[in-house]
Amino acid sequence: MEWETVIGLEVHAQLATHSKIFSGASTAFGAEPNTQACIIDLGYPGVLPVLNKSVVQMAIKLGLGINAEIAKTSVFARKNYFYPDLPKGYQISQYELPIVKQGYLDIPLSDGTSKRIHITRAHLEEDAGKSLHEDFDGFSGIDLNRAGTPLLEIVSEPDMRSAKEAIEYLKALHSLVRYLDICDGNMQEGSFRCDANVSVRKKGESKLGTRTELKNINSFRYIERAINYEVERQIALIESGDKVIQQTRLYDPAKNETRPMRSKEEANDYRYFPDPDLLPLVISDEFIETIRKNLPELPVQKRQRFMDTYQLSVYDATVMVSSRAMADYFETVVKVSGNAKLAANWIMGELSAALNKNDLDIDASPVSAEQLGKLIQRIADNTISGKIAKTVFEAMWNKEGDVDHIIEKHGLKQVTDTSAIEQLIDKILADNPGQVADYRSGKDKLFGYFVGQAMKASGGKMNPQQLNDILKKKLDQK
C-alpha cells in the first residue's frame, strides 16, 4: 500500500525585543532563574498589560516578508489552561483575529524547481515560564524568566509531503526572520522552535488522516528524524489494524523515537475569549507603508539577483543567501576578487569547513572577506596554485599576516617560467624511461604519475595548466 505524508508546521519565533510583550522586564538570555519576571508577568492582582510597539512592527515585517495580509484590526485573547509555569492561569495570545494571515513562502526543491508553502496565519503571543526537572531531587523547579517573552507563532498549511520539504521550509523561514532582524534564530536557546503536525493517508485520498503533534523540537536534524520516525510509526499502526490517536508527542533524540506527552487539545478546551485588559490592536496603512519602505532585500530576491548577476547555480545562490552575514561576505569577496564562482567555492569549501570545525559564525571569521578576495586574486593571476592557496588560507586563519606576506615569507610563488618547467620535466622523463615507454605504448593513466613527480620535485609550486600542457606535448613526442 502506498502512503502519502502530510505535514504542517507551527513555528514559535522569539521576537528580538529588549523587553517583554506586555511589560518592561528584560528578555536577555541566561539570567539567574526568576530574576527577569515582574509583577505583570506573574499576573499579580490589579496589574495591567501594556503592548510593546516593537512586537507589532516585527510582526508586520514578517507579514510583508511572506506576502501576507496585515490585519488592520486584530484582537488579543486569553487562552486558558493550568500549568505550573503559567502563573496567571491563562496565556495572552491571538485567536480569531490574528495580525497576519494568508501568506506564503516558496522553497527550493532538489530538482531545481520550487514549491509554494502557504502560511495560514502568524499571531502574537506571550511565552510561558519553564519547568526544570533535572536539578531537583524528586521535585520540579519553575523559572519564570521566559514568562511574557514575545513570540510570533507562524502556522503553515499542511502543504509539505516529506521531512525534507519541511526542513527546506524551516530553513527558508529561519533565514527570513534573521534577514528581517526580528528573531536571532538561535535554536539552542529556544528562540526558534518548531511543532510538527504529522499525518499519513493513502495516496490519492483527499481526506486528512489523524494527526499527531511533535512538540518543541529545536534542531533541523532532530525535526527531520522525528518526522520520519513518526511517519513510519503511523503507517505501521494502520497497516497492523490499529488507529492513530490524536495526541501531542515528544521526540527523544537519544532513542530516535517519539513518545506520548498528552492527548491533543482542541480549541474549545482553552475557552478562548477576548482579553478585557487589552483594546483591539488597530494598525493604519501609513504605519504599514513606513515599515515596508525600510525592509531589507529579502532572501528570495537576493538569491535571484545572485543567479542573474553572478551566474551562480540555484544551489550555490541558496547557500550564499542563507544569512545576511554570508551574503554580505560573499559580495565583498566578489568585489575584491572579481570571480564569483571561485568566491562561492571557497566560502562553501575551505572557509565553511574551518568555521564549522571551530564552531564560529561567518561574521567571526579570522579570515576577512577582503583577505579571501585577495587570496582568490592570487590564484587567478597565477601567483599561487589552488593547492598552495589552501596552505596560505591556513596561515591566514592562524593570523600569520596578509596573503602577499605569507606567500613571500614561505616562498610559495608558483613556478610559471616555461623554460624552468621544461627543464624539470626533461629530467623527470630522463629518470623514468620505463614509465615513458609504457605511457607511449598506451598506458595513459601514467600521465598522473608524471604530474605527481613534477609537483613533488617543485614542492607543489608548478602551475598545473602549464605543467599539463608541456608534459603532454613532450610525452607525445616519439
C-alpha positions as CSV (number, residue, x, y, z in Angstrom):
1,M,0.0,0.0,0.0
2,E,1.4,3.4,-0.9
3,W,1.1,6.2,1.6
4,E,1.3,10.0,1.4
5,T,2.8,12.1,4.2
6,V,1.1,15.3,5.2
7,I,3.0,17.9,7.3
8,G,2.0,21.2,8.7
9,L,4.4,23.2,10.9
10,E,3.9,25.7,13.7
11,V,7.0,27.8,14.4
12,H,7.5,29.9,17.5
13,A,9.9,32.7,16.7
14,Q,11.0,34.8,19.8
15,L,11.0,38.4,18.8
16,A,14.2,40.3,19.2
17,T,13.0,42.9,21.6
18,H,14.9,44.0,24.7
19,S,11.7,43.9,26.8
20,K,8.7,41.6,27.0
21,I,5.5,41.8,25.1
22,F,3.3,43.4,27.9
23,S,5.9,44.5,30.4
24,G,9.3,46.3,30.7
25,A,11.1,43.2,32.1
26,S,14.3,42.1,30.2
27,T,14.3,39.3,27.7
28,A,18.1,38.7,27.9
29,F,19.1,35.0,27.8
30,G,20.9,33.3,30.6
31,A,19.9,35.3,33.7
32,E,19.6,33.6,37.1
33,P,16.1,32.0,37.4
34,N,13.2,34.2,38.3
35,T,15.3,37.5,38.2
36,Q,13.6,38.8,35.0
37,A,9.9,38.4,35.8
38,C,8.0,41.4,37.0
39,I,4.5,41.6,38.7
40,I,2.9,41.9,35.2
41,D,4.5,38.7,34.0
42,L,3.5,37.0,37.3
43,G,-0.2,38.1,37.0
44,Y,-0.4,39.9,40.3
45,P,-3.9,41.2,41.0
46,G,-4.7,44.7,39.7
47,V,-1.8,44.9,37.2
48,L,-2.5,45.7,33.6
49,P,-0.5,44.7,30.5
50,V,0.8,47.3,28.0
51,L,1.5,46.2,24.5
52,N,5.1,46.7,23.3
53,K,5.0,48.6,20.0
54,S,8.2,46.9,18.7
55,V,6.5,43.5,18.6
56,V,3.8,44.9,16.3
57,Q,6.4,46.3,14.0
58,M,8.2,43.0,13.8
59,A,5.0,41.1,13.2
60,I,4.2,43.4,10.3
61,K,7.7,42.9,8.9
62,L,7.1,39.1,8.9
63,G,3.7,39.6,7.2
64,L,5.3,41.7,4.4
65,G,8.1,39.2,4.0
66,I,5.7,36.4,3.4
67,N,3.4,38.4,1.1
68,A,0.6,38.1,3.6
69,E,-2.4,40.2,4.5
70,I,-1.8,42.5,7.5
71,A,-5.0,42.8,9.6
72,K,-6.0,46.4,10.2
73,T,-7.7,45.3,13.4
74,S,-6.5,42.3,15.5
75,V,-7.5,41.1,18.9
76,F,-5.7,39.6,21.9
77,A,-7.5,36.7,23.7
78,R,-7.0,34.7,26.8
79,K,-6.1,31.1,26.2
80,N,-7.0,29.3,29.5
81,Y,-5.1,26.3,30.8
82,F,-3.5,25.3,34.0
83,Y,0.2,24.6,34.1
84,P,2.7,25.3,36.9
85,D,4.8,27.7,34.8
86,L,1.8,29.8,33.8
87,P,1.0,31.8,37.0
88,K,-1.9,33.7,35.5
89,G,-3.8,30.6,34.6
90,Y,-4.0,31.8,31.0
91,Q,-1.8,32.9,28.2
92,I,-2.4,36.1,26.2
93,S,-2.5,35.1,22.5
94,Q,-4.4,36.0,19.3
95,Y,-7.0,33.6,18.2
96,E,-9.9,34.5,15.8
97,L,-8.3,37.8,14.6
98,P,-4.5,37.4,14.2
99,I,-2.3,40.2,13.0
100,V,-1.0,38.3,9.9
101,K,-2.9,35.9,7.7
102,Q,-2.8,34.2,4.3
103,G,0.8,34.4,3.2
104,Y,3.3,32.0,1.6
105,L,7.0,31.1,1.2
106,D,8.5,29.5,-1.9
107,I,11.0,26.8,-1.1
108,P,13.7,25.3,-3.4
109,L,13.4,21.6,-4.3
110,S,16.2,19.2,-5.1
111,D,15.2,19.0,-8.8
112,G,15.8,22.8,-9.2
113,T,12.1,23.7,-9.1
114,S,10.3,25.4,-6.2
115,K,7.2,24.7,-4.2
116,R,4.8,27.2,-2.6
117,I,4.1,26.6,1.1
118,H,1.0,28.5,2.3
119,I,1.0,30.2,5.7
120,T,-2.4,30.3,7.4
121,R,-1.5,32.9,10.0
122,A,1.1,34.5,12.2
123,H,-0.1,35.7,15.6
124,L,1.5,37.4,18.6
125,E,1.5,35.8,22.0
126,E,3.4,35.7,25.2
127,D,5.6,32.7,26.2
128,A,5.1,30.8,29.4
129,G,7.8,30.1,32.0
130,K,9.9,26.9,32.1
131,S,9.6,23.8,34.3
132,L,13.0,22.4,35.3
133,H,13.1,18.7,36.3
134,E,16.8,17.7,36.3
135,D,18.4,19.6,39.2
136,F,15.9,18.9,41.9
137,D,15.7,15.5,43.7
138,G,12.1,14.4,43.3
139,F,10.9,17.9,42.6
140,S,10.5,20.3,39.7
141,G,11.7,23.9,39.7
142,I,9.9,26.8,38.0
143,D,11.8,29.5,36.2
144,L,9.5,32.4,35.2
145,N,12.1,34.5,33.3
146,R,10.5,33.5,30.0
147,A,7.0,34.3,31.1
148,G,5.8,37.2,28.9
149,T,8.6,36.9,26.3
150,P,7.2,37.9,22.9
151,L,6.6,35.2,20.4
152,L,5.3,35.2,16.9
153,E,3.6,31.9,16.1
154,I,3.8,31.1,12.4
155,V,1.3,28.4,11.2
156,S,1.7,26.8,7.8
157,E,-1.0,24.9,5.8
158,P,-0.4,21.1,5.7
159,D,1.4,21.5,2.3
160,M,4.6,19.6,2.9
161,R,4.8,16.0,1.7
162,S,8.2,14.9,3.2
163,A,10.5,15.6,6.1
164,K,13.0,17.1,3.5
165,E,10.3,19.6,2.3
166,A,9.6,20.5,5.9
167,I,13.3,21.2,6.6
168,E,13.5,23.4,3.4
169,Y,10.5,25.4,4.6
170,L,12.0,25.8,8.1
171,K,15.4,26.8,6.7
172,A,13.7,29.4,4.5
173,L,11.7,30.8,7.4
174,H,14.7,30.8,9.7
175,S,16.7,32.7,7.1
176,L,13.8,35.2,6.6
177,V,13.3,36.1,10.2
178,R,17.1,36.8,10.6
179,Y,17.1,38.9,7.4
180,L,14.2,40.9,8.8
181,D,16.2,41.2,12.1
182,I,13.1,40.2,14.1
183,C,14.5,37.0,15.6
184,D,18.1,35.8,16.2
185,G,17.1,32.3,15.2
186,N,19.1,30.7,18.0
187,M,17.6,27.2,18.2
188,Q,19.7,26.1,21.2
189,E,18.4,29.0,23.3
190,G,14.8,28.3,22.2
191,S,14.4,31.5,20.0
192,F,13.2,29.4,17.1
193,R,11.1,26.3,18.0
194,C,9.0,24.1,15.9
195,D,5.9,21.9,16.5
196,A,5.2,19.5,13.6
197,N,1.7,18.2,12.8
198,V,2.2,14.9,11.0
199,S,-0.3,12.5,9.5
200,V,-0.5,9.9,6.7
201,R,-3.1,8.9,4.2
202,K,-3.4,6.6,1.3
203,K,-2.1,8.1,-2.0
204,G,-4.9,9.6,-4.0
205,E,-7.1,10.4,-0.9
206,S,-8.1,14.0,-0.2
207,K,-9.3,13.5,3.4
208,L,-6.6,14.1,6.0
209,G,-5.5,11.3,8.4
210,T,-5.5,11.6,12.1
211,R,-2.5,13.8,13.1
212,T,-0.1,13.9,15.9
213,E,1.8,16.9,17.1
214,L,5.6,16.7,17.7
215,K,6.3,19.4,20.3
216,N,9.2,21.8,20.7
217,I,12.0,20.4,18.6
218,N,15.0,22.7,18.4
219,S,17.2,21.5,15.6
220,F,16.7,20.9,11.9
221,R,18.3,17.4,12.1
222,Y,16.1,16.3,15.0
223,I,13.0,17.7,13.3
224,E,13.7,15.6,10.2
225,R,14.4,12.5,12.2
226,A,11.3,12.9,14.4
227,I,9.0,13.4,11.3
228,N,10.5,10.3,9.6
229,Y,10.1,8.2,12.7
230,E,6.5,9.4,13.3
231,V,5.5,8.7,9.7
232,E,6.9,5.1,9.9
233,R,5.1,4.6,13.3
234,Q,1.8,5.8,12.0
235,I,2.0,3.6,8.8
236,A,2.9,0.6,10.9
237,L,0.0,1.2,13.2
238,I,-2.6,1.5,10.4
239,E,-1.3,-1.5,8.5
240,S,-1.5,-3.7,11.6
241,G,-5.2,-2.8,12.0
242,D,-4.8,-0.2,14.8
243,K,-5.7,3.5,14.7
244,V,-3.6,6.6,15.1
245,I,-4.6,8.6,18.3
246,Q,-4.6,12.4,18.1
247,Q,-2.1,13.4,20.7
248,T,0.9,15.5,21.5
249,R,4.2,13.6,21.4
250,L,7.8,14.3,22.4
251,Y,10.8,13.3,20.4
252,D,13.7,11.5,22.2
253,P,16.9,12.0,20.1
254,A,18.9,9.5,22.1
255,K,16.5,6.7,21.3
256,N,15.3,8.2,18.0
257,E,11.7,7.7,18.9
258,T,8.6,9.7,19.8
259,R,6.5,9.1,22.9
260,P,3.1,10.3,24.1
261,M,3.1,13.6,26.1
262,R,-0.7,14.2,26.4
263,S,-3.9,13.9,24.4
264,K,-4.2,16.7,21.9
265,E,-6.4,19.6,22.9
266,E,-9.0,21.2,20.7
267,A,-9.5,25.0,20.6
268,N,-12.7,24.8,22.8
269,D,-10.6,23.2,25.6
270,Y,-8.8,26.5,26.0
271,R,-12.0,28.6,26.4
272,Y,-10.7,31.5,24.3
273,F,-12.2,34.9,24.9
274,P,-11.1,38.5,24.2
275,D,-8.7,39.8,26.9
276,P,-10.7,42.6,28.7
277,D,-7.4,44.3,29.7
278,L,-6.3,44.9,26.1
279,L,-8.0,47.0,23.5
280,P,-8.2,45.8,19.9
281,L,-4.9,46.5,18.0
282,V,-5.7,48.9,15.2
283,I,-3.0,49.5,12.5
284,S,-3.0,52.3,9.9
285,D,-2.0,52.0,6.2
286,E,0.7,54.7,6.9
287,F,2.2,52.6,9.7
288,I,2.4,49.5,7.4
289,E,3.9,51.5,4.5
290,T,6.6,53.1,6.7
291,I,7.7,49.6,7.6
292,R,7.5,48.3,4.0
293,K,9.8,51.1,2.8
294,N,12.5,50.1,5.3
295,L,12.5,46.3,4.5
296,P,15.9,44.9,3.5
297,E,16.4,42.9,0.3
298,L,14.9,39.5,1.3
299,P,16.5,36.0,0.7
300,V,14.3,35.1,-2.3
301,Q,15.1,38.4,-4.1
302,K,18.8,38.2,-3.2
303,R,19.0,34.6,-4.4
304,Q,17.6,35.6,-7.8
305,R,19.9,38.6,-8.1
306,F,22.9,36.4,-7.3
307,M,21.8,34.0,-10.0
308,D,21.3,36.8,-12.5
309,T,24.3,38.9,-11.7
310,Y,26.9,36.3,-10.7
311,Q,25.6,33.3,-12.8
312,L,25.5,31.2,-9.7
313,S,23.6,27.9,-9.7
314,V,20.4,27.6,-7.6
315,Y,22.2,25.6,-5.0
316,D,25.2,28.0,-4.8
317,A,22.9,31.0,-4.6
318,T,20.7,29.4,-1.9
319,V,23.8,28.7,0.3
320,M,25.2,32.2,-0.3
321,V,22.0,33.9,0.9
322,S,21.4,31.6,3.8
323,S,22.2,34.5,6.1
324,R,22.7,38.2,5.6
325,A,26.2,37.9,7.0
326,M,27.0,35.2,4.5
327,A,25.6,37.2,1.6
328,D,27.5,40.3,2.6
329,Y,30.7,38.3,3.0
330,F,30.3,36.8,-0.5
331,E,29.6,40.1,-2.2
332,T,32.7,41.6,-0.6
333,V,34.9,38.6,-1.8
334,V,33.5,39.0,-5.3
335,K,34.1,42.8,-5.3
336,V,37.8,42.2,-4.3
337,S,38.5,39.1,-6.4
338,G,36.3,39.6,-9.5
339,N,35.5,35.9,-9.5
340,A,32.0,34.9,-8.2
341,K,32.3,31.2,-8.8
342,L,35.6,30.8,-7.0
343,A,34.3,33.0,-4.2
344,A,31.3,30.7,-3.7
345,N,33.5,27.6,-3.9
346,W,36.0,28.9,-1.3
347,I,33.2,30.1,1.1
348,M,31.4,26.7,0.8
349,G,34.6,24.8,1.0
350,E,37.7,25.8,3.0
351,L,36.0,28.7,4.9
352,S,32.9,26.8,5.9
353,A,35.0,23.8,7.0
354,A,37.2,25.9,9.2
355,L,34.2,27.8,10.6
356,N,32.4,24.5,11.5
357,K,35.5,23.0,13.0
358,N,35.9,26.0,15.3
359,D,32.2,26.5,15.9
360,L,32.3,30.0,14.6
361,D,29.8,32.1,12.6
362,I,31.0,33.8,9.4
363,D,31.0,37.2,11.0
364,A,33.6,36.0,13.5
365,S,35.9,34.5,10.8
366,P,39.6,35.2,11.4
367,V,39.9,35.5,7.6
368,S,38.1,38.6,6.4
369,A,36.2,38.8,3.2
370,E,38.8,41.2,1.8
371,Q,41.6,38.8,2.7
372,L,39.8,35.8,1.0
373,G,39.1,38.0,-2.1
374,K,42.8,38.8,-2.3
375,L,43.7,35.1,-2.0
376,I,41.4,34.3,-4.9
377,Q,43.1,37.1,-6.9
378,R,46.4,35.4,-6.4
379,I,45.0,32.2,-7.7
380,A,43.6,33.9,-10.8
381,D,46.8,35.8,-11.6
382,N,48.8,32.5,-11.3
383,T,50.9,33.8,-8.3
384,I,49.9,30.6,-6.5
385,S,48.1,27.4,-7.4
386,G,44.7,26.3,-5.9
387,K,46.6,23.7,-3.8
388,I,49.1,26.2,-2.5
389,A,46.2,28.6,-1.7
390,K,45.0,26.1,0.9
391,T,48.3,26.4,2.7
392,V,48.1,30.2,2.5
393,F,44.5,30.1,3.8
394,E,45.5,28.1,6.8
395,A,48.3,30.5,7.6
396,M,45.8,33.4,7.2
397,W,43.4,31.6,9.6
398,N,46.2,31.4,12.1
399,K,46.8,35.1,11.8
400,E,50.3,34.9,10.2
401,G,49.6,38.0,8.1
402,D,48.1,39.0,4.8
403,V,48.2,37.0,1.6
404,D,51.2,38.5,0.0
405,H,53.2,38.5,3.2
406,I,52.6,34.8,3.7
407,I,53.4,33.9,0.1
408,E,56.7,35.8,0.3
409,K,57.6,34.6,3.8
410,H,57.2,30.9,2.9
411,G,58.4,31.1,-0.7
412,L,55.1,29.9,-2.2
413,K,55.1,31.7,-5.5
414,Q,54.1,29.4,-8.3
415,V,56.6,28.5,-11.0
416,T,55.4,29.9,-14.3
417,D,58.7,30.2,-16.2
418,T,58.2,27.9,-19.2
419,S,61.9,27.1,-19.6
420,A,62.2,26.1,-15.9
421,I,59.2,23.8,-16.2
422,E,60.6,22.2,-19.4
423,Q,63.9,21.6,-17.7
424,L,62.2,19.9,-14.7
425,I,60.0,17.7,-17.0
426,D,63.0,16.7,-19.2
427,K,64.8,15.5,-16.0
428,I,61.8,13.5,-14.8
429,L,61.3,11.9,-18.2
430,A,65.0,11.0,-18.4
431,D,64.9,9.5,-14.9
432,N,61.9,7.3,-15.8
433,P,62.5,5.8,-19.2
434,G,60.4,2.7,-18.5
435,Q,57.3,4.6,-17.5
436,V,57.8,6.8,-20.6
437,A,57.9,3.8,-22.8
438,D,54.8,2.3,-21.1
439,Y,52.9,5.6,-21.5
440,R,53.7,5.8,-25.2
441,S,52.6,2.2,-25.6
442,G,49.1,3.1,-24.5
443,K,49.1,3.2,-20.7
444,D,47.6,6.7,-20.5
445,K,47.0,6.6,-16.7
446,L,50.7,7.1,-16.2
447,F,50.2,10.7,-17.1
448,G,49.1,11.3,-13.4
449,Y,52.4,9.7,-12.2
450,F,54.5,12.2,-14.1
451,V,52.4,15.1,-12.9
452,G,52.8,13.9,-9.3
453,Q,56.6,13.6,-9.8
454,A,56.8,17.1,-11.2
455,M,54.7,18.6,-8.4
456,K,56.8,16.7,-5.8
457,A,60.0,17.9,-7.3
458,S,58.8,21.5,-7.4
459,G,57.3,21.5,-3.9
460,G,53.8,21.9,-5.4
461,K,54.7,25.3,-6.9
462,M,54.4,24.5,-10.5
463,N,51.5,26.0,-12.5
464,P,49.2,22.9,-13.1
465,Q,47.9,24.1,-16.5
466,Q,51.4,24.8,-17.9
467,L,52.7,21.6,-16.4
468,N,49.9,19.5,-18.1
469,D,50.3,21.2,-21.4
470,I,54.1,21.0,-21.6
471,L,54.2,17.4,-20.2
472,K,51.6,16.2,-22.7
473,K,53.5,17.8,-25.6
474,K,56.8,16.1,-24.6
475,L,55.2,12.7,-23.9
476,D,53.5,12.7,-27.2
477,Q,56.8,13.3,-29.0
478,K,58.1,9.9,-30.3
